Amino acid sequence: MAVSFSFSDKVAIVTGAGGGLGRAHALALAERGAKILVNDVGGAVSGGGTDERPAAEVVAEVERRGGEAMVSRADVTDVRDVEGMVAQTIQRWGRVDILINNAGILRDRSFAKMDVEDFRRVLDVHLMGAVHCTKAVWPHMVQQGFGRVLMTTSGSGIYGNFGQTNYGAAKSGVVGLMNVLAIEGARKGIHVNTLAPTAATRMTEDLIDPDTTAVLEPESIAPGALFLVSDAAPNKTILAAGAGVFAVARMEESAGVYLPEEARLPETVADRWSEISDMSASVVTGSAFDQTARYVELAGAHSEPTGVPQ
């Protein structure tokens, strides 16, 4: 029988929670007892403007269902705003157990036509917003010996998507952020994971046809988000989710081919490309140092004996 998850002793901050995925995450956590800080500036998909209503409506819905929640309209790109948001949470509830970095915007255009400022703004919201929020909650999680941080990536960051160089770069960046923070947080009881959702939200309404939209409800993804911020969460995992489907995505390498010094030529790499690119015995690497150690081990296994006399 499956384990039942309760969040009745947990306090969660969910950014971009005024609608779409963030709203679904916030309501699902609240339904299982978590106290929720609902963060949303209420801006347009492109990042412009503000509206107090979306976040307030989510808080009202949580309260109608008997839960506890409050609004924060902090801008995740503003360090001081974010610090104030975390202080607001600590002041009311005394701790922060869960952070879901979900806030985001879109400014799609082909790379040739994209304005650099639009590129930078998307990075600021998705990547630096996640940095600011995680940095602000981190010392509290370290002190209490427990924390769950969830990043939000995208298939555009993992696999690429036409017209989304800014979004893809930002979403790939949060995976790199997770990779390091998961290592640094592990011994402190902090697990850091990443959700890669595909859902019908304001950000995709002009990109997905109505028939597809019908099966891509944000609510279908929330169970995966809740698992990744639960006591039973894994660490350093990318969970892809959409339409009720859940799958793990990961970075991996081929086993590797050692080339002796005299053979280290581009021609040799080309000649042995089928071996070098063979993923049939792929390896998942724990860290950059682990990668280096594996390469050194492979090189050592092919080194000739020194011939030192006994």
C-alpha positions in Angstrom: 0.0 0.0 0.0 1.3 3.5 -0.9 2.6 5.7 1.9 0.2 8.6 2.7 1.8 12.0 2.6 0.9 14.7 5.2 2.3 18.2 5.2 0.5 19.3 8.4 3.8 20.3 10.1 5.3 22.1 7.1 5.5 25.7 5.9 5.9 26.2 2.1 6.7 29.2 -0.1 5.5 28.8 -3.7 6.5 31.4 -6.2 4.4 32.2 -9.2 1.5 30.7 -7.3 -1.3 33.0 -8.5 -2.2 30.7 -11.4 -1.2 27.6 -13.4 1.3 25.2 -11.9 2.1 27.3 -8.9 -1.6 27.6 -7.9 -2.0 23.8 -8.4 1.1 23.1 -6.2 -0.1 25.5 -3.5 -3.6 24.2 -3.3 -2.4 20.6 -3.3 0.0 21.3 -0.4 -2.6 23.2 1.5 -5.1 20.4 1.1 -2.6 18.1 2.9 -2.1 20.6 5.7 0.8 22.8 4.7 0.8 26.5 5.5 1.4 28.4 2.3 2.9 31.7 1.4 1.5 32.4 -2.1 3.9 34.6 -4.0 2.9 36.3 -7.2 3.3 39.8 -8.6 0.4 39.3 -10.9 2.2 40.3 -14.0 1.6 39.4 -17.6 3.2 36.3 -19.2 5.9 38.6 -20.6 6.6 40.0 -17.2 4.9 43.4 -17.4 2.4 44.9 -15.1 1.1 43.8 -11.7 -2.2 42.5 -10.3 -3.0 41.8 -6.7 -5.9 39.6 -7.4 -4.4 36.2 -8.5 -2.4 35.6 -5.3 -5.2 36.9 -3.1 -7.7 34.6 -4.8 -5.5 31.6 -4.2 -5.1 32.5 -0.5 -8.9 33.0 -0.2 -9.4 29.5 -1.8 -7.0 27.9 0.7 -8.8 29.6 3.6 -12.3 28.5 2.3 -11.0 25.0 2.5 -9.9 25.4 6.1 -6.2 26.0 5.4 -3.7 28.8 6.3 -2.1 31.0 3.7 -0.9 34.5 3.1 0.0 36.7 0.1 3.4 37.9 -0.9 3.8 40.2 -4.0 7.6 40.1 -3.8 9.5 40.4 -7.1 11.8 37.3 -7.2 14.4 39.4 -9.2 14.7 41.8 -6.3 16.9 40.4 -3.5 15.5 42.7 -0.8 11.9 41.8 -1.8 12.8 38.1 -1.5 14.5 38.5 1.9 11.4 40.4 3.1 9.1 37.6 1.8 11.1 35.0 3.8 11.2 37.2 6.9 7.4 37.5 6.6 7.0 33.7 6.5 9.3 33.2 9.5 7.5 35.9 11.5 4.1 34.3 11.0 4.9 30.6 11.1 8.5 30.4 12.6 10.1 28.3 9.8 10.3 27.5 6.1 10.4 23.8 5.2 9.6 23.9 1.5 10.5 26.3 -1.4 9.0 25.7 -4.8 10.7 28.0 -7.4 8.0 28.3 -10.0 7.8 31.9 -11.0 8.5 32.5 -14.7 7.9 34.6 -17.8 8.2 34.1 -21.5 9.7 36.4 -24.2 10.0 34.0 -27.1 11.6 34.9 -30.4 14.2 33.3 -32.6 17.8 34.0 -31.5 18.5 36.2 -34.6 15.6 38.5 -33.7 15.8 38.4 -29.9 16.7 41.5 -28.0 19.5 41.0 -25.5 17.4 42.7 -22.8 14.6 40.2 -23.3 17.2 37.4 -23.0 18.5 38.9 -19.8 15.1 39.5 -18.3 14.1 35.8 -18.7 17.3 34.7 -17.1 16.7 37.1 -14.2 13.3 35.8 -13.4 13.8 32.0 -13.9 17.4 31.5 -12.9 18.3 34.5 -10.6 14.8 34.4 -9.1 15.5 30.8 -8.1 18.9 31.8 -6.8 17.5 34.7 -4.7 14.7 32.6 -3.2 16.9 29.6 -2.4 19.7 31.8 -0.9 17.1 33.5 1.4 15.7 30.2 2.8 18.9 28.2 2.9 20.2 29.4 6.3 16.9 28.7 7.9 16.8 25.2 6.4 20.4 24.6 7.5 19.6 25.7 11.1 16.6 23.4 11.4 18.3 20.5 9.7 15.6 20.0 7.1 14.6 21.6 3.8 13.1 20.8 0.5 13.8 23.0 -2.5 12.1 22.3 -5.9 13.4 24.0 -9.1 11.3 24.2 -12.2 12.9 23.3 -15.5 11.4 22.6 -18.9 11.9 20.3 -21.9 13.1 23.5 -23.6 16.1 23.5 -21.2 16.7 19.8 -21.3 16.1 19.1 -25.0 15.7 22.6 -26.7 12.8 24.3 -28.5 12.8 26.7 -31.4 12.4 30.3 -30.4 13.3 29.8 -26.7 17.0 30.4 -26.4 16.5 32.7 -23.4 14.0 30.3 -21.7 16.0 27.2 -22.5 19.2 28.7 -21.2 17.5 29.8 -17.9 15.8 26.4 -17.5 19.0 24.5 -18.1 20.7 26.8 -15.6 18.3 25.8 -12.8 19.3 22.2 -13.4 22.9 23.2 -12.8 21.9 25.1 -9.7 20.1 21.9 -8.4 23.1 19.7 -9.2 25.4 21.7 -6.9 22.9 22.6 -4.2 21.9 18.9 -3.9 25.5 18.0 -3.1 26.0 20.9 -0.7 22.7 20.4 1.1 22.7 16.6 1.5 24.5 16.5 4.8 22.3 19.2 6.2 19.1 17.4 5.6 18.2 19.6 2.5 17.1 17.8 -0.7 17.0 19.7 -3.9 15.2 18.4 -6.9 13.8 19.7 -10.2 10.4 19.4 -11.9 10.1 19.4 -15.7 6.4 20.0 -16.3 4.5 20.2 -19.6 1.2 21.7 -18.8 -1.5 24.0 -20.2 -1.1 27.4 -18.5 -1.1 31.1 -19.5 2.4 30.6 -20.7 1.4 27.9 -23.2 -2.1 28.9 -24.3 -1.0 30.3 -27.6 1.3 27.3 -28.3 -0.9 24.3 -27.6 -4.0 23.3 -29.4 -7.3 22.9 -27.5 -7.4 19.1 -27.7 -3.9 18.8 -26.2 -4.7 21.4 -23.6 -7.5 19.3 -22.2 -5.2 16.6 -21.0 -2.4 18.9 -19.8 -4.0 20.3 -16.6 -1.6 21.7 -14.1 -3.3 19.6 -11.4 -2.0 16.4 -13.1 1.5 17.5 -12.3 1.1 18.5 -8.6 1.4 14.9 -7.3 5.0 14.8 -8.6 5.8 18.2 -7.1 4.4 17.1 -3.7 6.5 13.9 -3.8 9.7 15.9 -4.5 9.1 18.2 -1.5 8.0 15.4 0.9 10.0 13.7 3.7 10.5 10.8 1.3 11.9 12.9 -1.6 14.9 11.8 -3.5 17.8 14.2 -4.1 19.3 15.6 -7.3 16.5 14.2 -9.4 14.7 15.7 -12.5 11.1 14.5 -12.6 9.3 15.1 -15.9 5.6 15.3 -15.8 2.5 16.0 -17.9 -0.9 14.6 -18.8 -0.6 12.2 -15.8 2.7 10.7 -17.0 5.8 10.8 -14.8 9.3 10.0 -15.9 12.8 10.7 -14.7 15.2 12.6 -17.0 18.9 12.5 -16.3 22.3 13.5 -17.7 24.5 10.6 -18.6 27.8 9.8 -20.5 28.9 7.0 -22.6 31.4 4.6 -20.9 34.4 6.4 -22.5 37.2 5.4 -24.9 40.8 5.9 -23.9 43.1 7.2 -26.6 46.9 6.8 -26.0 48.9 10.0 -26.6 50.0 9.2 -30.1 46.4 8.6 -31.1 45.0 11.8 -29.7 44.1 13.3 -33.1 40.7 14.6 -34.5 41.0 11.9 -37.1 41.1 9.2 -34.4 38.1 10.7 -32.6 36.2 10.6 -36.0 37.4 7.0 -36.7 36.3 5.8 -33.3 33.2 7.9 -33.0 30.8 5.0 -33.0 32.6 3.7 -29.8 32.8 7.1 -28.2 29.1 7.8 -28.7 27.9 4.3 -27.8 25.4 4.8 -24.9 24.7 1.1 -24.4 26.8 1.1 -21.2 26.1 4.7 -20.1 27.3 6.1 -16.8 25.5 8.5 -14.5 28.1 10.7 -12.8 27.7 12.0 -9.2 29.8 15.2 -9.5 32.5 16.9 -11.6 35.1 15.4 -9.3 33.6 11.9 -9.9 33.9 12.5 -13.6 37.6 13.5 -13.3 38.3 10.5 -11.1 36.6 8.1 -13.7 38.7 9.5 -16.5 41.9 9.2 -14.6 41.0 5.6 -13.7 40.3 4.8 -17.3 43.6 6.3 -18.3 45.4 4.4 -15.6 43.9 1.1 -16.7 45.5 1.5 -20.1 48.9 2.7 -18.8 51.9 0.4 -19.3 53.6 -1.1 -16.2 56.6 1.0 -15.0 58.9 -2.0 -15.1 60.3 -1.1 -11.6 62.4 -4.2 -10.6 61.4 -6.0 -7.4 
